[in-house]
Amino acid sequence: MTPAELFDGTGRALFGDVYVAPMAALLNVEKNTVGEWRDGKSTVPLGVWRSIALELVNRCGAIETVTVALAQHLKAEMERRATPG
């Protein structure tokens, strides 16, 4: 995977297919800079990769938290509905 492909993949993972503007806001850069990184026209600085990695870790933690809560909710709902009366 090239750096441009990796950048594109992380942008899509974080924000979906239309990620240029939100990625630019996250990284505090211009949209055209994000486009250059996405297209492989310029090198993504190491600090930007670090910022992206941190955001991915934070999102994974948030997803894990709500996944556990949802599983608990579903279990409780199933038990409640299975109980007569």
N, C-alpha and C positions, 0 to 999 in steps of 0.2 A: 504494500500500500504506500503510495507516495504521500508526502506531507500535505499536498493539496487535497488528496482523497481523504486523508485523515481529518483535515480541517473541515471539509464538507460533511463528513460523517458525524463529527461532533456537533456541528451546527444543526444538522437535521435531528440528531438525538435530543438536543436541548430545546429546539424551538420549532421543529417541523420543517416542511419543505421551503417555507418562505422565512428564512432565518437571518437574512443579511442585516436588516434594521435592528432586530433585537440583539443580535450578536454584537453589532457595532455599539449599541447602548451598553451592553454588559462590559465590553472591553474599553469603552470610552475612546473610540476611534471613529473615523469617518466611514460611511457605508462603502465608499469606493476602495478603501483600504481592505475591508473584509472581502470585497469582490476580487481584489488582486491576490489575496491569500488563497481564496477559494479556487481561483483559476491558475494558481501556481506561478503567477507573474512576479511575486516577491516572496521573500522568506518570512515565515512567521517567527517573530522573536521568542526567545525562550520564556520571557516573562508572560507573554500571551498564552503560551502553552500551559504555564503554571496556573494562570487565572482560569483557563478552560478546565483544567483538571480539578481545581478546587470546586468549581461550579458543578461539575459532574458528580463529585463526591457528595456535595451538599444535597443535590437532587436525589441521588441514590438513597441517602439517609432519610430524606423526607418521604420518598416512595415506600421505603421499607416500613416506616412508622405507620403510614396510612394503610398499607397492606395488612399489617398485623391487626390494626383496629378494625378494618373491614372484615377480616376473617373472624374475629371475635363477635362482631355484630351479626354476621350471617349465622354463626353457630347458635347464638342466643335466639335469633329469630326462628331458626329451624326447630329448636327445642320448644320455644313458646308455641309454635303452630302445631307441634306434634302432641302437645299436652291437651287432653280433652277438657272442655268446659271452660 
